[in-house]
Structure formats: structure tokens, C-alpha cells
Amino acid sequence: MDAIGQRMEFVGGTFGLNELQKEYVSRIFETILRIPGVLLLELWWLKYDDAVSQFKTNVLEKSVLPNYLKVERIIEFVDNRDMDNAVATVLSIAVLLLCAILLTVPLGRLIKVYIHAMSLLLFGLAHMLSIRYVTLEKEESDPDLKLDDLVKLERHGFHFLAQLMLALVQSCILSIESDTGRVSLAVFTVPIIARMCGIPVDKLIIAHNIACSAAMFFICIYVLNHVPTFLQSIKQGSRRLRALFVIRGIGIGIIKIWQRLRLAEVLAICWMLMFSLRFYNQVATGAGSIDLACMTAIAETTSSPFTLLALALTVSYISQFIVQCTQFILGSMHNRNHVLATHGYTEALTLVFLCLQAGVLGMRTEQKMFMLKLVLFIVLSALLQSLYEILEPQMLAFAALTNVTVSMHVRSLVLATILMITPFLISFMLMTFLPMDLWFVM
């Protein structure tokens, strides 16, 4: 049973789901968790050679970031020492490592990665609340603090309770059983306790700095203690991969890994997500008609080899869905002898080869839109050919069958009519799409 099923059993029930349904839920959950890996990989490909100074110009000066982060000073510190290339290289390697972790680790390990990321976010929230408390004390607190009334204890108590709840949540999600470890998670209560003990307001930032230093030290200890476990997992995974390649061969092994990690589904869903966001942006800004907004969104989304592969896989899934619907309508679901015709591989390979040959990735958006229209017309022709390969043996078999119903004849004739009319419509659309001068040249 997979990790999701084990967690369901552990919490005390199956929630009314059978094994097939739990596997389906696990599949959806794993696919969603791997999507950020593709997004990070896409961003890395687009921005891998950006220096830190360019990052400062394009991002920091055009966005509002919390003042407590002090990112501008950090960037200036790096710029003044000419460390742009080194920092960019380190960040690039870190992003690639994170992408590899998100896309390749098993589901149980992947859940732990997200749990630790959530813990870091909670640390960031605790830091923000701590600096907020210090700021409020400087602005509104009395120089001589006397906790002789519950009203005076209100702000300190609420901030202390908030820090305690954050530490409690962290200890639960990280499953920390050590008492010392649980206490260390509440390190940002130090400024609150220091202020309640009578530390002057102007010295309160020192307590906050001590809490930040202690938090960084505790995180360092936690990471160093868990690195051997991570390395051991990598060794076990490498042994399994080597055994798989030895037993099944390199080609079959790669296919098995591709299927096990569900990379095709992840890429297709990620491309649909990016396309939907860009299409919504085009429609919301009134960038033209629906078809123009759709093609613009497709062109802007397909900007790297990863998104090109994702587009091909999306086209493959759409073609496979259309083919399966056609088989269901014709009543020929058992006819799966032609794998290329029934699984959308022909359309996907056609799109990839034509885009690579035309150099779509290196074009501007307008040129890319023009080429993608031509490529999609050719892909549509390949889809019609696949539908024809399904319909032809069906209609030839009618002559030898005696129990063919009228409904089967009607459905086959309707599909044949569609396949006969659609090429003329495609030709007409091409004539209106391509300039007349180009037709004379051809």
C-alpha cells in the first residue's frame, strides 16, 4: 500500500474508500505535489543566467516586500563584493537540486519535504511576529513596564500565545519527541520574556537578534542530524535504479521510472495550469478575441523544452480522449491493435518534431503564434488520420456481420461524414490564415 493509504489506515479508518479509490486519491495527490518541481524547472530555464543585480532591478524595485526582510541590503552586500556569479551559480544548483527532489523522490519522502518547507514557513511567521512585537513595544509601550494589571499583560500574553501555538504546530508536523527540541521551537518567545522581565525597549532588539541566531543554530543542528538519513535514502534509491536497469535494461527502466513518477501527467497538468493563467490574463486585459487570446497564451506558455514536451503530452492526452470517445461511440473499444492510433503518440511526436525543426522555441511571440497554428493544423490532420484508421476496419467489418444494428450504421456514417467535411474546413481555414502571396510562392 502506498504512503497515502498507510496514513489513512494509521489515522483510524479508510474513509469509506476501497483500494482502487485510495490508489486514485494517492495518484492525484502525488501529481499535485510534483507540480512545483516543473514550475521551478521552467523558471530556472528562463532565468538561469540572470545575475543578482538584474534580479534586484527586475523584481525588488517593482514589488513590495516586507521591510523586515532587508533584502536590498543583502543584495547590496553581495554586489559590493562582486559575488553575483557565485551567488547565481549556487542558487541555480540549489534550484536544480530542489527540482530533482520534488520530481523523483517517493511519495512518502515528498510529503516530508513539504512538511519541512511548511516548518520553515512557520519559522518565518514566528520571526515576523517577533519583529512586529519589538516594533510595537518601541512605539506604544511605556519605558517602565509594570505588569500589575491584566490589561497591561494583554499584548504580551497574546504574542506569547501566538509563538507558543506556532511552536506547537511545528512540533506536531515534525514529530519531535524530545523535550529540548520542542522548547527550542519556541525560541522567538525570548524577546517577549525579556521585555516582561524589564529589559528596556531600546535593548529589546538584542533579544530578538539572539532569538534569530538561536533559531538559525537550531535549524543547522537539525539539518546536520538528518543529512545522513537523506544520504542513506539516496544510496538506497541508486541501488534500486541500478537493479532496475540491470534486470529490465536501460530503455525499459527509463520507461518504468517515467510511469512510476507520473511525469507525463505532471507535465500535462502543469502546462494546463500555466496556459489557464495566461489565457485568463489575456482575456481579463482585453487583448483581443478569444482565439487570439488562446493562441497568444499557447505561444507564451511554450517557451522552453520542458513546456514544449508538456504541450506535446497535453496534445497526446487530448487526442487519446477523442479517440477513446470515438471508439466508445462506435462500440469498438476492444480494437486497440494500433497503439500509435489510439494513444495519441502520433500527434505528440508530430508536434515535437515539427516544432524542433522549425525552431519554435527561439522565435518571438508573434512568429511563434504563426508557426504553432501551422503545427496544430498538421497535428489535427494526424488526429483525423487516427480516427480514419479506427473507422475503416469498422465499416469493412459491417459487410461480413449479420447482426449490425441501425444505430451502429448511423454512428459510423456520421463519423465518416465528419471525417469527410473536416479536411475541407481545415483547407478553408488555412487559406484564410496564410497570406495569399505565400500561396503563390508555394
C-alpha positions in Angstrom: 0.0 0.0 0.0 1.3 3.5 -0.8 2.1 6.3 1.6 -1.4 7.9 1.4 -3.1 4.5 2.1 -0.8 3.9 5.0 -1.6 7.3 6.5 -5.3 6.7 6.0 -5.0 3.4 7.9 -2.9 4.9 10.6 -5.4 7.6 11.5 -8.0 5.0 12.1 -10.0 4.3 9.0 -10.3 4.1 5.3 -12.8 6.9 5.0 -15.1 4.6 3.1 -12.6 4.2 0.2 -11.7 0.9 -1.3 -8.2 0.1 -2.6 -8.9 1.4 -6.1 -10.2 4.7 -4.8 -7.3 5.1 -2.4 -4.9 4.5 -5.2 -6.7 7.1 -7.3 -6.6 9.6 -4.5 -2.9 8.9 -4.0 -2.2 9.4 -7.7 -3.9 12.8 -7.7 -2.2 13.8 -4.5 1.2 12.8 -5.8 0.7 14.6 -9.1 -0.3 17.8 -7.3 2.8 17.7 -5.1 5.1 17.3 -8.0 3.8 20.3 -10.0 6.0 22.9 -8.2 9.1 20.9 -9.4 8.1 21.6 -13.1 7.4 25.2 -12.4 10.7 25.7 -10.7 12.5 24.0 -13.6 10.7 26.2 -16.1 11.7 29.3 -14.1 15.3 28.1 -13.9 15.4 27.6 -17.7 14.1 31.1 -18.3 16.2 32.9 -15.7 19.3 30.7 -15.3 21.7 33.3 -16.4 20.2 36.3 -14.6 22.7 37.9 -12.2 21.7 39.0 -8.8 21.9 42.7 -9.8 19.4 42.0 -12.6 17.2 40.2 -10.1 17.3 43.3 -7.9 16.4 45.6 -10.8 13.6 43.5 -12.2 12.0 42.2 -9.0 12.9 44.0 -5.9 12.3 47.5 -7.3 9.0 46.6 -8.8 7.4 44.8 -5.9 6.6 45.5 -2.3 8.4 43.2 0.1 8.2 43.2 3.9 10.7 45.6 5.3 11.9 43.2 8.0 13.5 41.0 5.3 16.1 43.7 4.5 16.6 42.0 1.1 18.0 45.2 -0.5 20.9 45.4 2.0 21.7 41.7 1.4 21.8 42.2 -2.4 24.0 45.4 -2.0 26.3 43.4 0.3 26.7 40.8 -2.4 27.1 43.4 -5.2 29.8 45.3 -3.5 31.9 42.2 -3.3 31.4 41.1 -6.9 29.8 37.8 -5.9 27.0 37.9 -8.4 28.2 35.0 -10.5 29.0 32.8 -7.5 25.6 33.5 -5.9 23.8 32.9 -9.1 25.6 29.6 -9.6 24.8 28.4 -6.0 21.2 29.4 -6.4 21.0 27.7 -9.8 22.4 24.4 -8.4 20.1 24.7 -5.4 17.0 25.1 -7.6 18.0 22.1 -9.8 18.5 20.0 -6.6 15.1 21.0 -5.3 13.5 20.2 -8.7 15.2 16.8 -8.7 13.9 16.2 -5.2 10.3 17.2 -6.0 10.2 15.2 -9.2 12.0 12.0 -8.2 11.6 11.2 -4.5 8.9 8.7 -3.5 5.6 10.0 -2.2 6.4 9.4 1.5 9.7 11.4 1.2 8.0 14.0 -0.9 5.4 14.6 1.9 8.3 15.0 4.4 9.8 17.6 2.1 6.6 19.7 2.1 6.3 19.2 5.9 9.8 20.7 6.4 9.0 23.5 4.0 5.9 24.3 6.0 8.0 24.3 9.1 10.4 26.8 7.6 7.4 29.0 6.7 6.2 28.8 10.3 9.7 29.9 11.4 9.4 32.8 9.1 6.0 33.7 10.5 7.3 33.5 14.0 10.2 35.8 13.0 7.7 38.3 11.6 5.6 38.3 14.7 8.7 38.8 16.8 9.9 41.8 14.9 6.3 43.1 15.0 6.3 42.8 18.7 9.6 44.7 19.0 8.2 47.4 16.8 5.0 47.8 18.8 6.9 47.9 22.0 9.1 50.8 20.7 6.1 52.7 19.5 3.4 52.2 22.2 4.9 50.7 25.3 5.8 52.6 28.5 9.5 52.9 29.3 8.9 51.4 32.8 6.9 48.3 32.4 4.8 47.2 35.3 2.7 44.1 34.9 0.3 44.9 37.8 -2.8 44.6 35.7 -4.3 42.1 33.3 -4.8 44.8 30.7 -1.1 45.5 30.6 -0.4 41.8 30.2 -2.8 41.5 27.2 -0.4 42.3 24.3 2.5 40.3 25.8 0.2 37.4 26.5 -1.3 37.3 23.0 2.1 37.4 21.3 3.4 34.8 23.7 0.4 32.6 23.0 0.9 33.0 19.2 4.5 32.0 19.4 3.6 29.0 21.6 0.9 27.9 19.1 3.4 28.1 16.2 5.9 26.1 18.1 3.2 23.5 18.9 2.2 23.1 15.3 5.9 22.7 14.3 6.4 20.0 16.9 3.4 18.2 15.7 4.2 18.2 11.9 7.9 17.4 12.5 7.0 14.7 15.1 9.6 16.0 17.5 9.6 13.8 20.7 12.5 15.4 22.5 11.6 17.9 25.2 14.6 20.0 24.4 13.7 20.1 20.7 10.2 21.2 21.5 11.4 24.0 23.7 13.9 25.2 21.0 11.0 25.7 18.6 9.6 28.5 20.9 12.9 30.4 20.6 11.1 33.6 19.4 9.4 33.9 22.8 12.8 35.3 24.0 12.0 38.9 23.2 8.6 38.7 24.9 10.1 37.1 28.1 12.9 39.6 28.1 10.5 42.6 27.8 8.3 41.1 30.6 11.4 40.8 32.8 12.0 44.6 32.4 14.5 44.8 29.5 14.5 48.4 28.2 12.8 49.0 24.9 15.9 50.2 23.1 17.7 46.9 24.1 14.8 44.7 23.0 16.2 44.3 19.5 19.2 42.5 21.0 16.9 39.8 22.4 15.3 39.5 19.0 18.7 39.1 17.4 19.6 36.4 19.9 16.4 34.6 19.1 17.2 34.7 15.4 20.7 33.5 15.9 19.5 30.6 18.1 16.8 29.7 15.5 19.5 29.5 12.8 21.7 27.4 15.0 18.9 25.0 15.8 18.0 24.7 12.1 21.6 24.0 11.4 21.8 21.2 14.0 18.5 19.7 12.7 19.8 19.7 9.1 23.1 18.2 10.1 21.4 15.4 12.1 19.2 14.5 9.2 21.7 14.7 6.4 22.9 11.1 7.0 19.4 9.8 6.7 19.0 11.7 3.4 22.2 10.3 2.0 21.2 6.8 3.0 18.0 7.3 1.1 19.9 8.4 -2.0 22.1 5.3 -1.7 19.1 3.0 -1.5 17.5 4.7 -4.4 20.6 4.4 -6.5 20.8 0.7 -5.7 17.2 0.2 -6.8 17.8 2.1 -10.0 20.9 0.0 -10.8 19.0 -3.2 -10.1 16.1 -2.0 -12.4 18.5 -1.2 -15.2 20.3 -4.5 -14.9 17.2 -6.6 -14.9 15.0 -4.6 -17.3 17.5 -2.8 -19.4 18.1 0.9 -19.8 15.2 1.6 -22.1 12.6 -0.3 -20.2 14.0 1.0 -16.9 13.6 4.6 -18.1 10.0 3.9 -19.2 9.2 2.3 -15.8 10.7 5.3 -13.9 8.7 7.7 -16.2 5.5 5.8 -15.5 6.2 5.4 -11.7 6.9 9.1 -11.2 3.9 10.0 -13.4 5.9 12.7 -15.1 3.6 12.8 -18.2 0.6 13.6 -16.0 2.6 16.2 -14.0 3.9 17.9 -17.2 0.5 18.0 -18.8 -1.3 19.3 -15.7 1.4 21.9 -15.2 1.1 23.1 -18.8 -2.6 23.4 -18.5 -2.2 25.4 -15.3 0.2 27.8 -16.9 -1.9 28.1 -20.0 -5.1 28.8 -18.0 -3.4 31.6 -16.1 -2.0 33.2 -19.2 -5.3 32.8 -21.0 -7.2 34.4 -18.1 -4.7 37.2 -18.2 -5.2 37.8 -21.9 -9.0 37.7 -21.6 -9.0 39.9 -18.5 -6.8 42.6 -20.1 -8.9 42.6 -23.3 -6.1 41.6 -25.6 -8.3 40.7 -28.5 -10.7 37.9 -29.5 -10.9 34.5 -27.8 -9.0 32.7 -30.5 -6.2 35.3 -30.5 -6.0 35.2 -26.7 -5.9 31.4 -26.8 -3.0 31.3 -29.4 -1.1 34.0 -27.5 -1.4 32.0 -24.3 -0.2 28.9 -26.0 2.8 30.7 -27.6 3.8 32.4 -24.3 3.4 29.2 -22.3 5.6 27.2 -24.8 8.9 28.9 -24.1 11.3 26.1 -23.1 12.0 22.4 -23.9 10.1 21.4 -20.8 6.9 23.3 -21.8 7.2 22.0 -25.4 7.3 18.5 -24.1 4.4 19.3 -21.8 2.4 20.7 -24.7 3.1 17.5 -26.7 1.9 15.4 -23.8 -1.2 17.6 -23.4 -2.0 17.2 -27.1 -1.4 13.4 -26.7 -3.9 13.2 -23.8 -6.5 15.3 -25.7 -6.1 13.1 -28.8 -6.3 9.9 -26.7 -9.5 11.2 -25.1 -11.0 12.0 -28.5 -10.0 8.6 -29.9 -11.4 6.8 -26.9 -14.7 8.7 -27.1 -14.9 7.8 -30.8 -14.2 4.1 -30.0 -16.9 4.2 -27.4 -19.4 5.8 -29.8 -18.7 3.2 -32.5 -18.7 0.4 -30.0 -15.2 -0.7 -30.9 -13.4 -0.3 -27.5 -11.9 -3.8 -27.9 -10.0 -2.7 -31.0 -6.6 -1.5 -29.6 -4.3 -3.2 -32.0 -2.9 0.1 -33.3 -1.1 1.7 -30.4 0.0 4.8 -32.2 -3.5 5.5 -33.4 -5.3 5.0 -30.1 -2.9 6.6 -27.5 -2.1 10.0 -29.1 1.6 9.2 -29.7 1.4 10.1 -33.4 0.1 13.6 -32.6 2.6 14.2 -29.8 5.6 13.1 -31.9 4.4 15.1 -34.9 4.1 18.3 -32.8 7.6 17.8 -31.2 9.4 17.1 -34.4 7.8 20.0 -36.3 8.4 22.5 -33.5 12.1 21.4 -33.2 12.6 21.5 -36.9 11.0 25.0 -37.2 12.9 26.3 -34.2 9.8 27.5 -32.4 11.5 28.0 -29.0 13.8 30.6 -30.4 11.1 32.7 -32.0 9.3 35.8 -30.8 5.7 35.6 -29.6 4.2 36.7 -33.0 6.3 34.3 -35.0 5.7 31.5 -32.5 1.9 32.0 -32.8 2.1 31.7 -36.6 4.2 28.5 -36.5 2.1 26.9 -33.8 -1.0 27.5 -35.8 0.5 25.6 -38.7 1.8 22.9 -36.5 -1.5 22.4 -34.8 -3.2 22.2 -38.2 -0.9 19.4 -39.1 -1.5 17.7 -35.7 -5.2 17.9 -36.4 -4.6 16.2 -39.7 -2.8 13.4 -37.9 -5.7 13.1 -35.5 -8.1 12.8 -38.4 -5.9 10.0 -39.8 -6.0 8.2 -36.5 -9.8 8.4 -36.5 -9.9 7.1 -40.0 -7.8 4.1 -39.1 -10.3 3.3 -36.4 -13.4 3.8 -38.6 -12.1 2.0 -41.7 -11.9 -1.6 -40.3 -15.2 -1.0 -38.5 -17.0 -0.2 -41.7 -15.3 -3.0 -43.6 -16.5 -5.4 -41.0 -20.1 -4.4 -41.4 -20.2 -6.3 -44.7 -19.4 -9.6 -43.0 -21.6 -9.1 -40.0 -25.3 -10.0 -39.9 -26.2 -8.6 -36.5 -25.3 -4.9 -37.2 -27.9 -2.6 -35.8 -29.2 0.6 -37.5 -27.6 2.6 -34.7 -24.2 1.3 -35.5 -24.6 2.2 -39.2 -25.8 5.7 -38.3 -22.9 6.4 -35.9 -20.4 5.2 -38.4 -21.9 7.2 -41.2 -21.9 10.3 -39.0 -18.3 9.9 -38.2 -17.5 9.3 -41.8 -19.3 12.5 -42.8 -17.3 14.4 -40.2 -14.0 13.0 -41.4 -15.0 14.0 -45.0 -16.1 17.5 -44.2 -13.3 18.4 -41.7 -10.4 18.4 -44.3 -12.3 20.9 -46.4 -12.8 23.1 -43.3 -9.1 22.9 -42.5 -8.2 23.8 -46.0 -10.5 26.8 -45.9 -9.1 28.0 -42.6 -5.5 27.6 -43.9 -6.5 29.8 -46.9 -7.8 32.5 -44.7 -4.9 32.1 -42.3 -2.0 32.2 -44.6 -1.3 35.2 -46.8 -2.2 35.0 -50.5 1.4 35.8 -51.5 2.6 32.7 -49.6 0.3 30.5 -51.6 1.6 31.9 -54.9 5.2 31.2 -53.7 4.3 27.7 -52.7 
